[in-house]
């Protein structure tokens, strides 16, 4: 069945109850991934960027693929910010902080592309940079917990809105 993103963009409509689900609708259901899942995957890939250099087939293009992904995420971030400010007339500190983080990655990845770092040996001893362990490990654990949480959210899948119980209003 068509998912939340496709309905939000106006690409598809909610199927009536009991309607037949075709092959195209099943394919659409596979690409309807929740935004938190995409974010955790995106930042996890950046977190383990040096390890991805071990895949020999994509190594020459890896920095530029990451840069292209950052630019795509930057375009999506502009769209999300527009919707937050001018459609919803709202302000969200968490959302804006993510917008800042997304845009901070673009010049960082461009710099990595210009340095042409294509081997894991370049990162030897500094896989996570100069981040102190007391700061790094709690965030790695938090990232793992968030990864499991969004995976569970994704596995619940679209169409589980009936299980949602809203918070009581005061």
Long-range contacts (C-beta under 8 A, 24 or more apart in sequence): 1-25, 1-29, 1-158, 1-159, 2-28, 2-29, 2-32, 3-28, 3-29, 3-31, 3-32, 3-158, 4-32, 4-34, 4-158, 5-32, 5-33, 6-32, 29-157, 29-158, 32-158, 33-154, 34-150, 34-153, 34-154, 36-146, 36-150, 36-153, 37-150, 37-151, 37-153, 37-154, 39-98, 40-143, 40-146, 40-147, 40-150, 42-69, 42-73, 43-143, 44-143, 44-147, 45-69, 46-105, 47-128, 47-140, 47-143, 49-112, 50-120, 50-123, 50-127, 51-120, 51-127, 53-117, 53-118, 53-119, 53-120, 53-123, 54-120, 59-118, 59-119, 60-118, 62-118, 63-109, 63-112, 63-113, 63-116, 63-117, 63-118, 64-113, 66-109, 66-112, 67-106, 67-109, 67-110, 67-112, 67-113, 70-102, 70-105, 70-106, 70-109, 71-106, 73-102, 73-105, 74-102, 74-103, 74-106, 77-102, 77-103
